Amino acid sequence: MDTREKYHNAILQYFLLKDNFLEPLEKQRLRSTQTPASPRSANIRKVVELPWQFRQVKRAELIEDLFTDITFLEAAAEAGRVADLAADLEEFSNCFPHKSRNRKIFRQVKEAILRDINFLKEHPASLFQCLWNTCWWYDCPEAGTFYETADGPWNDPETRLFEILEKWRHAKETLTPGFTWIRSLRPPSIMLGSPQISVLHGHSGDWTRVLCSPDGNSIVSCNADRTIRIWDLQSGVEKCILTGHTSYVESIDISPDGTKLLSGGADGTFRIWDLNCAGELSVTNTCDSLSWVDCVAWSKHDGRFAVGVSDNIYIWDASGDMLLLSLKGHTDTVRSIGFAPDGSWLASGSDDNTIRIWNTVSGKESAILKGHLDKIRSVCVSPDGRRIASGSGDCTIRIWDALNKTELYVLNGHSGGVECVAYSPDGQMIASGSEDHQIRKWDAENGNCLGVLSGHERSVTGVAFSPDSRTIISGSADRTIRLWNASSDSNPPSLIGHKDVICEEGIGDIAYSPDGSRFVTGGADGTIRIWSISDGCQLAVFKASEDHVCCVSYSPDGNKIASGGDYDGTVQIRDALTGLTCLVLHGHDDTVRCLSFTHDGKRLVTGSNDDTARVWDAENGKEIKSLRQTGIWKVSAVSCSLDDRYMIAGGDIIREFDAGNGSEILVLPERESLDDYLRAVAFSPGRERIICQPDDAEVAIYDRELNDWTGKIEGISDVNAIAGGSKLFPFLVHCRWNGVGISEAASGYIIAWLPYDIDKIVTHRDGRTWIGMNNSQVFHFTLEGIRG
């Protein structure tokens, strides 16, 4: 060993003997119980120095010990170096043989960190929780019962990643007993080792467009939340947020030199930004300030750019100071624009179902390409300028010869409208995103499908490639950006459960059985599924509808399940064990959006899009009453008082009725957010309060004595738990766009966070376990650490 190596080894040994945290153990233990856990005072010198020293002296046995020590990993995260930790895990994995266990484990932990990188940036003390909920489920014996195949990593005797997580849990419970965390009782929807590289959270709107900078360092995204965000491609960390648009940001593109960003929005402006997060450089109102800027595109040849406004296209000089050309010919909104590589022509796609090719010198239309049967949502020109790819609401991608102006072939496979298409920079691949939640990869030369990437929970609204064509970047209405390995052909097992299908919002429901041993879910795939609370496994599946299931409810004795959702307005009551239909209730003329048994189980209350709430005899299926009001009153939430004497039903208007004679007792005062869809409603035990969950992700509380709205709780929550009070439900769940929070019901103090996006939520009778849904995905989790 030479002098230099001895020197670095001496420093290694010095820091290895130092504590990972600077504060005493007693203080760490106290901090772990003062929820939510705040970052401890980490030994930053050790966190920074040790990885650097390991780069000088490659000692695999010490590297293994360090990076499988949960306290060191937590120190790195709590020192604000979670992105560096992921990079270190990737780098030091190369110190081990190619197929070694340690190499694989290092990369799996790195992948798990990248999935929650932005959540961990905000909540660094949640590292163990995030790793457990991803890594433990990778190969633990329990995982196999959740997947549609019996074959999986849980059968591999070599990896045993879950054993490392169990050692970490034991170490944490020994070091800081009683630490609070949220444990998922179901595996993640996409297991480790899939083509998915990372998931980025931050946007709060319903769609996301994405781009990659020419240097490959940054991802740029825009969203319905009015923001543009710039992310580091390697780590996924958000660099900055650009604000200025006063409405939806519809489209973005990057200048040829990679220094500027062009955006267009529903506020009728296009804006130029410094891509290095230096802010807005200019803002221009369109020729028609009342129209949205639906699409923008920069010519990579000469820096001119095009802006689509309504059915027109305007070409501006590179500075945005001078309007050069107006291209008129489309008869409906222009949704997408793509320039030829040499800038001499551009292609545009429109809601008029056509693609048009324009000469960008003369401004003349040179061709109209027809073939799509629905609106054109995206067009993209190949890197060599020979071809045009177009995506349409008719669920197809069409490839066109740009020289001869002819259709070459049609790519079929998506089951929903195609929202976006992109060529890879090397010209060998096309990626497409669809309303069916999937990304498809296609051979750009012959149109063969190369693979399907599944993971998004809603429409894929943007796709892009990294400059080296190795990574696909996707944005979605599920408010995530995901990175995928473009060359991966792996097909990870699928979770048992509801299937991804195209559906309108608000479809799907969940409910616990009265004894708390099971729960039921209904989904847009038309099925009702029964799940076990003890192990989370699916016990039964019933085909309940040819359309969809909007609402489900157990009878108070747990023997029956009622469901609604069919467009024909029927309600079904079936045996909870066998699934056999007992009764079919006919009377509603449109989709049944909500239902609830009375507490004595004798009646069933339903609400529908047909502007009625109805009361039925739950034993014989006969209609007892139909509550109808003048005007539009789509009923999306119903509930009964504890004594079953009163019921409340609402949508855009909330009304209370006498359940005996059907007379109206009260119309709740108008509230701005209660103008459309009411998710849920509940009485407090004494009817002094009415708890409402409108569609604006904010619980509203009505006080009967004051006849006014007196409180609100941020996020989607469980109105029945709020109504029940803190003695029955000591913890409340708050589902927000940036994660799920658990709070103490009495104080409102947040004690734990979870990086999930949940749209419906119900609390178990134990008060600390929840089930939730977001589109097809079922969530099941519990609060650990707090006793009593």
Secondary structure, 3 states (H helix, E strand, C coil): CCHHHHHHHHHHHHHHCCCCECCCHHHHHHHHHCCCCCCCCECHHHHHHHHHHHHHCCCHHHHHHHHCCHHHHHHHHHCCCHHHHHHHHHHHHCCCCCCCHHHHHHHHHHHHHHHCHHHHHHCHHHHHHHHHHHHHHHHCHHHHHHECCCCCHHHCCCCCHHHHHHHHHHHHHHHCCCCCEEEECCCCCCCCCCCEEEEEECCCCCCEEEEECCCCCEEEEEECCCEEEEEECCCCCEEEEEECCCCCEEEEEECCCCCEEEEEECCCEEEEEECCCCEEEEEEECCCCCCCEEEEEECCCCCCEEEEECCEEEEECCCCCCEEEEEECCCCCEEEEEECCCCCEEEEEECCCCEEEEECCCCCEEEEECCCCCCEEEEEECCCCCEEEEEECCCCEEEEECCCCEEEEEECCCCCCEEEEEECCCCCEEEEEECCCCEEEEECCCCCEEEEECCCCCCEEEEEECCCCCEEEEEECCCEEEEEECCCCCCCCCECCCCCCCCCCCCCEEEECCCCCEEEEECCCCEEEEEECCCCCEEEEEECCCCCCCEEEECCCCCEEEEECCCCCCEEEEECCCCCEEEEECCCCCCEEEEEECCCCCEEEEEECCCEEEEEECCCCCEEEEEECCCCCCCCEEEECCCCCEEEEECCCEEEEECCCCCEEEECCCCCCCCCCEEEEEECCCCCEEEEEECCCEEEEEECCCCEEEEEEEEECCHHHHHHCCCCCCEEEEEECCEEEEEECCCCCEEEEECCCCCEEEECCCCCEEEEEECCEEEEEEEECCCC
